[in-house]
Amino acid sequence: MSTRELTRLTLAEARRRLRAREFSARELVEAHLEAMARHRGLNAFITETPELALTMAAESDRRLAAGDARPLEGIPIAVKDLFCTREVRTTAASRILHNFVPPYESTVTRRLWEAGAVLLGKTNLDEFAMGSANVTSHFGPVVNPWTPPGEEPGRVPGGSSGGSAAAVAALLAPAATGTDTGGSIRQPAAFCGIVGLKPTYGRCSRWGIIAFASSLDQAGPMARTVEDCALLLEQMAGYDPLDSTSADVAVEPWSARLDAGVKGLRIGLPREYRVDGMPAEIERLWAEGAAWLRAQGAEVVEISLPHTAYALPTYYIVAPAEASSNLARYDGMRFGLRVEGRDLTETYMRTRGEGFGREVRRRILIGTYALSAGYYDAYYLKAQKVRRRIADDFREAFTRVDAILTPAAPTAAFRIGEKMDDPVAMYLNDVFTVPASLAGLPAVAVPTGLDGEGLPLALQVIGRPWDETTVLRVARALEEAADFRALPPRIAEELA
């Protein structure tokens, strides 16, 4: 196979052919390293690790030859630059951590390396995962590979896991890790035409992942197929005593249960997700998705999630409040950037003022205000009460249905620079993803069509806590019905 054909393989196909010895792990890794070099203009990676990747590939080839292959042996992946990687720079896309090299490995990435995966590099993101467009990174914005030819400066890949989404969509990696706080896996997956899965909160360890909002952050897989996400999650998930929010729940063989179908399942369509101003093509896609599931034997019913309208304001109190607390550790004293001042207080102020970008500073200020004396009860405590109501809505709905189908994002990818001056308009990108995050539920975005400009659109499946099995079954049914095989135009042209 040619090097460009190798990059076209899904994770599952590459795994099967590696074990059949049709090519080596080194050849597979080199093909993706070449693709990364050709497409540096996308700015998908902050740090590339070619030497490490080839060293890891050599070990994989040794194991493959010895018949000692691990579950992901020789599979190259990209890692969002929020996961600490031992002796590999980890920045959270922030100036304040621009030269930070961790002496330890996050639990999720350690499990991936123990499963035989190979690190291609660390992907770009919104600074500290705060953003919906991947334009707040200290290292510059990521360009969506689906940007129409000749358009400048390009389309956003979504955020915060935009670098991971762009890398997978542009065939720079067969799969990648992301993190999802309010939609940061699902929304960029929707914008880039790939599959993105947010597992149940507590399913994957948060240890070694740079924190944004501790009660919301959750690691998950991003890939080109539902099967690939299931295979990756099987290695990422599991109880971790190092993380107090990690749940001692068994890891299931999700990839072996994908083809059970949806016959007999009840699928809910929440009436509150029909928001004002939603494009007609997204409304049509949602209806088509419901029809696909109905045709495969599922019963589709309308449900109500009455507190949905309060999800965004609740999220944008809870998440900034937790960020305010988590980011207090970046003071220039222990690690990262340090900007000297005349005294300790000025050193703190200058370090944080120059180290954090505008959006991070905005959210720290919002969060600090919400937690301050005299406002805690009015804002943060009230937001937590509403959050419980939102979770109760889902709990009630799941007494009637097995899964919920919604749009994944209210629009297709917009242009870089749009909405930058209107934070509220930017925050509205998360309108369909935030509710499941507040409730800690598993949810997946699946590409199911293109809009009038040829940009990807996606549907979202939300499930009960710990029921990734049903979520992935429904996602697989949508994937098969949609038969979405489109590639970004510039990538398709390369392969022609």
C-alpha positions as CSV (number, residue, x, y, z in Angstrom):
1,M,0.0,0.0,0.0
2,S,1.1,3.6,-0.6
3,T,1.8,5.8,2.3
4,R,-1.3,7.9,1.6
5,E,-3.5,4.8,1.4
6,L,-2.2,3.8,4.8
7,T,-3.5,7.0,6.3
8,R,-6.9,6.2,4.9
9,L,-7.3,3.1,7.2
10,T,-9.5,3.2,10.2
11,L,-8.1,2.1,13.5
12,A,-9.9,-1.2,13.3
13,E,-8.6,-1.8,9.7
14,A,-5.0,-0.8,10.6
15,R,-5.1,-3.1,13.6
16,R,-6.3,-6.1,11.6
17,R,-3.7,-5.5,8.8
18,L,-0.9,-5.0,11.2
19,R,-1.6,-8.3,12.8
20,A,-1.7,-9.9,9.3
21,R,1.7,-8.4,8.7
22,E,0.6,-6.6,5.5
23,F,2.8,-3.7,6.6
24,S,4.9,-2.7,9.7
25,A,4.1,-0.4,12.5
26,R,7.0,1.7,11.4
27,E,5.5,2.1,7.9
28,L,2.1,3.0,9.4
29,V,3.7,5.6,11.7
30,E,5.9,7.1,9.0
31,A,2.9,7.5,6.7
32,H,1.1,9.6,9.3
33,L,4.3,11.6,10.2
34,E,4.5,12.5,6.5
35,A,0.9,13.6,6.5
36,M,1.5,15.7,9.5
37,A,4.4,17.4,7.8
38,R,2.3,18.1,4.7
39,H,-0.5,19.7,6.6
40,R,1.2,21.8,9.2
41,G,-0.8,24.7,7.9
42,L,-3.8,23.3,9.8
43,N,-1.9,24.0,13.0
44,A,-3.5,20.8,14.5
45,F,-0.4,19.9,16.6
46,I,1.4,22.0,19.2
47,T,4.2,19.4,19.7
48,E,5.1,16.6,17.2
49,T,7.0,13.6,18.6
50,P,8.4,11.8,15.5
51,E,11.5,10.3,17.2
52,L,9.4,8.9,20.1
53,A,6.8,7.6,17.7
54,L,9.4,5.6,15.7
55,T,10.9,4.2,18.9
56,M,7.5,3.1,20.0
57,A,6.8,1.7,16.6
58,A,10.0,-0.4,16.7
59,E,8.8,-2.0,20.0
60,S,5.4,-2.7,18.4
61,D,7.1,-4.4,15.4
62,R,9.1,-6.5,17.8
63,R,6.0,-7.6,19.6
64,L,4.0,-8.2,16.4
65,A,6.8,-10.4,15.1
66,A,6.9,-12.4,18.4
67,G,3.1,-12.9,18.3
68,D,2.8,-10.8,21.5
69,A,0.6,-8.0,20.2
70,R,-1.3,-5.9,22.7
71,P,-4.9,-4.5,21.9
72,L,-3.7,-1.3,20.1
73,E,-0.3,-2.6,19.0
74,G,1.4,-0.2,16.6
75,I,-1.7,2.1,16.2
76,P,-0.5,5.8,15.9
77,I,-2.7,8.3,17.9
78,A,-2.8,12.0,18.6
79,V,-3.2,13.2,22.2
80,K,-4.8,16.5,23.2
81,D,-2.3,18.7,24.8
82,L,-4.2,18.7,28.1
83,F,-3.0,15.1,29.0
84,C,0.3,15.2,30.9
85,T,2.8,13.0,29.0
86,R,6.0,12.1,30.8
87,E,9.1,14.0,29.4
88,V,6.9,15.4,26.5
89,R,6.0,19.1,26.6
90,T,2.4,19.6,27.8
91,T,1.1,23.2,27.5
92,A,-2.7,23.3,27.7
93,A,-2.3,25.7,24.8
94,S,-1.3,28.4,27.3
95,R,1.6,30.7,27.5
96,I,1.7,30.1,31.2
97,L,2.7,26.5,30.6
98,H,4.5,26.9,27.3
99,N,7.7,25.2,28.5
100,F,6.2,22.7,31.0
101,V,7.5,19.1,30.7
102,P,5.7,16.8,33.1
103,P,7.7,14.2,35.1
104,Y,4.7,11.8,35.1
105,E,2.1,10.3,32.7
106,S,-1.7,10.7,32.9
107,T,-3.6,7.5,33.6
108,V,-5.4,7.6,30.3
109,T,-2.3,7.9,28.2
110,R,-0.4,5.4,30.3
111,R,-3.1,2.9,29.6
112,L,-2.9,3.6,25.9
113,W,0.8,3.1,25.8
114,E,0.5,-0.1,27.8
115,A,-2.0,-1.2,25.1
116,G,0.6,-0.7,22.4
117,A,-0.5,2.7,21.0
118,V,2.1,5.1,19.5
119,L,2.2,8.8,20.3
120,L,2.4,11.0,17.1
121,G,2.2,14.3,19.0
122,K,0.2,16.7,21.2
123,T,-2.7,18.4,19.5
124,N,-3.8,22.0,19.7
125,L,-6.8,23.2,21.7
126,D,-8.5,26.2,23.2
127,E,-6.4,27.5,26.1
128,F,-7.1,25.4,29.1
129,A,-10.0,23.8,27.1
130,M,-12.0,27.1,27.4
131,G,-13.6,27.7,24.0
132,S,-15.9,26.4,21.3
133,A,-13.9,27.2,18.2
134,N,-10.2,26.4,18.9
135,V,-9.3,30.1,18.5
136,T,-8.1,30.9,22.0
137,S,-4.9,28.9,21.9
138,H,-1.6,30.7,22.6
139,F,-0.2,28.8,19.6
140,G,-2.8,30.1,17.2
141,P,-6.1,28.8,15.8
142,V,-6.6,25.4,14.2
143,V,-8.0,25.4,10.7
144,N,-10.8,22.9,9.9
145,P,-9.7,20.7,7.0
146,W,-13.2,21.0,5.6
147,T,-12.6,24.7,4.9
148,P,-13.9,25.3,1.3
149,P,-11.0,25.7,-1.2
150,G,-9.7,29.3,-1.4
151,E,-11.5,30.5,1.7
152,E,-9.4,32.6,4.1
153,P,-8.8,32.5,7.0
154,G,-10.8,29.3,7.1
155,R,-13.4,27.5,9.2
156,V,-13.1,26.7,12.9
157,P,-12.8,23.0,13.8
158,G,-14.8,23.5,17.0
159,G,-13.5,23.4,20.5
160,S,-11.9,22.8,22.7
161,S,-10.6,19.5,21.2
162,G,-10.3,21.1,17.7
163,G,-6.7,20.0,17.1
164,S,-7.6,16.3,17.7
165,A,-10.7,16.6,15.5
166,A,-8.8,18.3,12.7
167,A,-6.0,15.7,12.9
168,V,-8.4,12.8,12.6
169,A,-10.5,14.4,9.8
170,A,-7.4,15.3,7.8
171,L,-6.0,11.7,8.1
172,L,-3.1,12.8,10.2
173,A,-4.0,10.2,12.8
174,P,-6.6,7.4,12.8
175,A,-7.7,8.4,16.3
176,A,-7.1,10.9,19.0
177,T,-7.9,11.6,22.6
178,G,-10.1,14.6,23.6
179,T,-11.7,16.0,26.7
180,D,-15.3,17.1,27.1
181,T,-16.4,19.6,29.7
182,G,-19.5,21.1,28.0
183,G,-19.2,19.6,24.5
184,S,-15.5,19.8,23.7
185,I,-15.4,16.3,22.1
186,R,-18.8,16.2,20.5
187,Q,-19.0,19.7,18.9
188,P,-15.6,19.6,17.2
189,A,-16.4,16.0,16.0
190,A,-19.6,17.4,14.5
191,F,-17.7,20.3,12.8
192,C,-15.0,18.0,11.4
193,G,-17.1,15.1,10.2
194,I,-15.8,12.4,12.7
195,V,-17.2,10.5,15.7
196,G,-16.6,11.8,19.2
197,L,-17.7,10.1,22.4
198,K,-18.0,11.6,25.8
199,P,-18.2,8.7,28.3
200,T,-20.1,8.8,31.6
201,Y,-18.5,11.1,34.1
202,G,-16.1,9.0,36.1
203,R,-15.6,6.3,33.3
204,C,-12.1,7.6,32.4
205,S,-9.6,8.8,35.0
206,R,-8.9,12.5,35.2
207,W,-5.6,12.0,36.9
208,G,-2.9,13.8,34.9
209,I,-5.3,15.8,32.8
210,I,-4.9,19.5,33.4
211,A,-8.1,20.5,35.1
212,F,-10.7,23.0,33.8
213,A,-13.9,22.2,35.7
214,S,-13.4,19.1,37.9
215,S,-17.1,18.1,38.1
216,L,-17.5,18.2,34.4
217,D,-14.2,17.3,32.7
218,Q,-14.1,13.8,31.1
219,A,-11.7,12.2,28.7
220,G,-13.0,10.4,25.6
221,P,-12.0,9.0,22.1
222,M,-12.3,10.7,18.7
223,A,-12.0,8.7,15.5
224,R,-13.6,8.2,12.1
225,T,-16.0,5.3,13.1
226,V,-18.1,4.3,16.0
227,E,-16.1,1.0,16.2
228,D,-12.8,2.9,16.4
229,C,-14.2,5.0,19.3
230,A,-15.3,1.8,21.1
231,L,-11.9,0.1,20.6
232,L,-10.1,3.2,22.0
233,L,-12.5,3.6,25.0
234,E,-11.9,0.0,26.0
235,Q,-8.3,0.9,26.7
236,M,-8.8,4.4,28.1
237,A,-11.5,3.5,30.6
238,G,-11.3,1.9,34.0
239,Y,-11.1,2.6,37.8
240,D,-8.2,4.6,39.0
241,P,-7.5,5.0,42.8
242,L,-5.5,8.1,42.0
243,D,-8.7,9.9,40.9
244,S,-11.3,10.4,43.6
245,T,-14.0,10.9,41.0
246,S,-13.1,7.7,39.1
247,A,-15.9,5.1,39.4
248,D,-15.2,1.4,40.1
249,V,-17.3,0.2,37.2
250,A,-16.4,-2.6,34.9
251,V,-15.0,-1.9,31.4
252,E,-17.2,-3.6,28.9
253,P,-16.4,-5.1,25.4
254,W,-18.2,-2.3,23.7
255,S,-16.7,-3.0,20.2
256,A,-18.2,-6.6,20.3
257,R,-21.7,-5.3,21.0
258,L,-22.1,-2.7,18.3
259,D,-24.1,-4.8,15.9
260,A,-27.0,-5.7,18.2
261,G,-29.1,-3.2,16.4
262,V,-31.8,-0.9,17.7
263,K,-34.9,-3.1,17.3
264,G,-37.1,-2.8,20.3
265,L,-35.4,0.3,21.7
266,R,-37.3,3.5,22.5
267,I,-35.6,6.7,21.3
268,G,-36.7,10.0,22.7
269,L,-36.8,13.3,20.8
270,P,-36.8,16.2,23.3
271,R,-39.1,19.0,22.2
272,E,-37.0,21.6,24.0
273,Y,-34.1,21.0,21.6
274,R,-36.0,22.8,18.8
275,V,-34.4,26.1,19.5
276,D,-35.2,29.4,17.8
277,G,-33.2,30.1,14.7
278,M,-32.0,26.6,14.2
279,P,-31.3,26.1,10.5
280,A,-33.9,24.1,8.6
281,E,-31.3,21.6,7.3
282,I,-30.4,20.6,10.9
283,E,-34.1,20.2,11.7
284,R,-34.4,18.0,8.5
285,L,-31.3,15.9,9.5
286,W,-32.8,15.3,13.0
287,A,-36.0,14.1,11.4
288,E,-34.1,11.9,9.0
289,G,-32.1,10.4,11.9
290,A,-35.3,9.5,13.7
291,A,-36.7,8.0,10.5
292,W,-33.5,5.9,10.1
293,L,-33.9,4.5,13.6
294,R,-37.6,3.9,13.1
295,A,-36.9,1.9,9.9
296,Q,-34.5,-0.3,11.9
297,G,-37.1,-1.2,14.4
298,A,-36.8,1.4,17.1
299,E,-39.8,3.2,18.5
300,V,-39.3,7.0,18.4
301,V,-41.3,9.1,20.9
302,E,-41.3,12.8,21.8
303,I,-40.2,13.6,25.4
304,S,-39.7,16.7,27.5
305,L,-36.6,17.9,29.3
306,P,-38.2,21.0,30.8
307,H,-35.1,22.6,32.4
308,T,-33.1,22.6,29.1
309,A,-33.3,26.3,28.7
310,Y,-31.4,26.8,32.0
311,A,-28.5,24.5,31.0
312,L,-26.2,27.1,29.4
313,P,-26.5,29.8,32.1
314,T,-26.0,27.0,34.7
315,Y,-22.9,25.7,33.0
316,Y,-21.4,29.2,32.6
317,I,-21.6,29.7,36.4
318,V,-20.5,26.2,37.5
319,A,-17.6,25.8,35.0
320,P,-16.0,29.2,35.5
321,A,-16.3,28.9,39.3
322,E,-14.4,25.5,39.2
323,A,-11.9,27.0,36.7
324,S,-11.3,29.9,39.1
325,S,-10.3,27.4,41.8
326,N,-8.3,25.1,39.6
327,L,-6.3,27.8,37.9
328,A,-5.3,29.4,41.2
329,R,-2.2,27.1,41.2
330,Y,-0.6,28.9,38.3
331,D,1.1,31.7,40.2
332,G,4.7,31.6,38.8
333,M,6.1,30.0,41.9
334,R,6.3,26.3,41.2
335,F,6.2,25.7,37.4
336,G,5.5,27.4,34.1
337,L,5.9,31.0,33.3
338,R,7.1,33.5,35.9
339,V,7.1,37.3,35.3
340,E,9.0,39.1,38.0
341,G,7.5,42.1,39.8
342,R,8.6,44.4,42.5
343,D,7.1,42.2,45.2
344,L,5.3,38.9,45.5
345,T,1.8,40.3,44.8
346,E,3.0,42.1,41.6
347,T,4.8,38.9,40.5
348,Y,1.5,37.0,40.9
349,M,-0.4,39.7,39.0
350,R,2.1,40.0,36.2
351,T,2.5,36.3,35.8
352,R,-1.2,35.6,35.6
353,G,-2.0,38.7,33.5
354,E,0.6,37.9,30.9
355,G,0.4,34.1,31.1
356,F,-3.4,33.7,30.6
357,G,-5.2,34.7,27.5
358,R,-8.3,36.9,27.3
359,E,-10.9,34.1,27.4
360,V,-9.2,32.4,30.4
361,R,-9.0,35.6,32.3
362,R,-12.7,36.3,31.5
363,R,-13.8,32.9,32.9
364,I,-11.6,33.2,36.0
365,L,-13.2,36.6,36.7
366,I,-16.7,35.3,36.2
367,G,-16.0,32.3,38.4
368,T,-14.3,34.3,41.2
369,Y,-17.3,36.7,41.2
370,A,-19.8,33.8,41.5
371,L,-17.9,32.3,44.4
372,S,-17.3,35.6,46.2
373,A,-18.9,36.5,49.6
374,G,-22.4,37.8,49.1
375,Y,-22.8,36.2,45.7
376,Y,-22.1,32.5,46.4
377,D,-25.8,31.7,47.3
378,A,-27.2,33.8,44.6
379,Y,-25.2,32.3,41.8
380,Y,-23.1,29.2,42.4
381,L,-25.4,27.5,44.9
382,K,-28.5,28.3,42.8
383,A,-26.7,27.0,39.7
384,Q,-26.0,23.7,41.5
385,K,-29.7,23.4,42.4
386,V,-30.7,23.9,38.8
387,R,-28.1,21.4,37.7
388,R,-29.8,18.8,39.9
389,R,-33.1,19.6,38.2
390,I,-31.5,19.1,34.8
391,A,-30.2,15.7,35.9
392,D,-33.6,14.8,37.2
393,D,-35.2,15.7,33.9
394,F,-32.9,13.1,32.2
395,R,-33.6,10.6,35.0
396,E,-37.3,10.9,34.4
397,A,-36.9,10.7,30.6
398,F,-34.9,7.4,30.9
399,T,-37.8,5.7,32.7
400,R,-39.6,6.0,29.3
401,V,-36.8,5.7,26.7
402,D,-33.5,3.9,26.2
403,A,-31.6,6.7,24.5
404,I,-32.2,10.3,23.3
405,L,-31.5,11.7,19.8
406,T,-30.7,15.4,19.2
407,P,-28.6,17.5,16.9
408,A,-25.0,17.7,17.9
409,A,-24.5,21.4,17.1
410,P,-26.8,24.3,16.1
411,T,-24.7,25.1,13.0
412,A,-22.0,23.8,10.8
413,A,-18.4,25.1,11.2
414,F,-18.3,28.9,11.1
415,R,-15.5,31.1,9.9
416,I,-12.4,31.8,12.0
417,G,-12.9,35.3,13.6
418,E,-16.7,35.1,13.7
419,K,-18.3,35.4,17.1
420,M,-15.0,36.4,18.7
421,D,-16.4,39.7,19.9
422,D,-19.6,38.2,21.3
423,P,-18.8,35.6,24.0
424,V,-22.5,34.8,24.4
425,A,-22.9,33.9,20.7
426,M,-19.8,31.7,21.1
427,Y,-21.2,30.0,24.2
428,L,-24.4,29.2,22.3
429,N,-22.5,26.7,20.2
430,D,-22.8,24.3,23.2
431,V,-26.5,24.5,23.5
432,F,-27.1,20.8,22.6
433,T,-24.1,19.4,24.4
434,V,-24.0,21.1,27.8
435,P,-27.1,19.4,29.3
436,A,-25.6,15.9,29.1
437,S,-22.4,17.2,30.6
438,L,-24.2,18.8,33.5
439,A,-25.9,15.4,34.1
440,G,-22.7,13.4,33.7
441,L,-24.2,11.3,30.9
442,P,-22.6,9.4,28.0
443,A,-23.1,11.0,24.6
444,V,-21.7,10.6,21.1
445,A,-21.7,12.8,18.0
446,V,-22.0,10.9,14.7
447,P,-21.5,12.6,11.2
448,T,-24.7,12.1,9.2
449,G,-24.7,14.6,6.3
450,L,-23.4,17.7,4.7
451,D,-24.9,21.2,4.6
452,G,-25.5,23.3,1.5
453,E,-21.8,24.5,1.6
454,G,-20.5,20.9,1.8
455,L,-19.7,21.1,5.5
456,P,-20.4,18.2,7.9
457,L,-23.4,18.0,10.1
458,A,-23.9,15.5,13.0
459,L,-26.5,14.0,15.3
460,Q,-26.0,13.3,19.0
461,V,-27.1,10.2,21.0
462,I,-27.4,10.6,24.8
463,G,-27.7,7.6,27.1
464,R,-28.2,6.5,30.7
465,P,-25.2,6.7,33.1
466,W,-22.8,3.8,32.4
467,D,-24.8,2.7,29.4
468,E,-22.2,3.3,26.7
469,T,-23.3,0.0,25.2
470,T,-26.7,1.4,24.1
471,V,-25.3,4.8,23.1
472,L,-22.8,3.1,20.8
473,R,-25.4,0.7,19.4
474,V,-27.7,3.6,18.4
475,A,-24.7,5.5,17.0
476,R,-23.7,2.5,14.9
477,A,-27.2,2.3,13.5
478,L,-27.1,6.0,12.6
479,E,-23.6,5.5,11.0
480,E,-24.8,2.6,8.9
481,A,-27.9,4.4,7.7
482,A,-26.1,7.7,6.9
483,D,-23.2,5.9,5.2
484,F,-21.1,9.1,5.7
485,R,-17.9,8.5,3.8
486,A,-17.1,12.0,2.7
487,L,-13.6,13.5,3.2
488,P,-12.5,17.1,3.3
489,P,-12.0,18.2,-0.4
490,R,-8.3,18.9,-0.1
491,I,-7.7,15.5,1.5
492,A,-9.9,13.6,-1.1
493,E,-7.9,15.4,-3.8
494,E,-4.6,14.1,-2.4
495,L,-5.9,10.5,-2.4
496,A,-7.3,10.7,-5.9
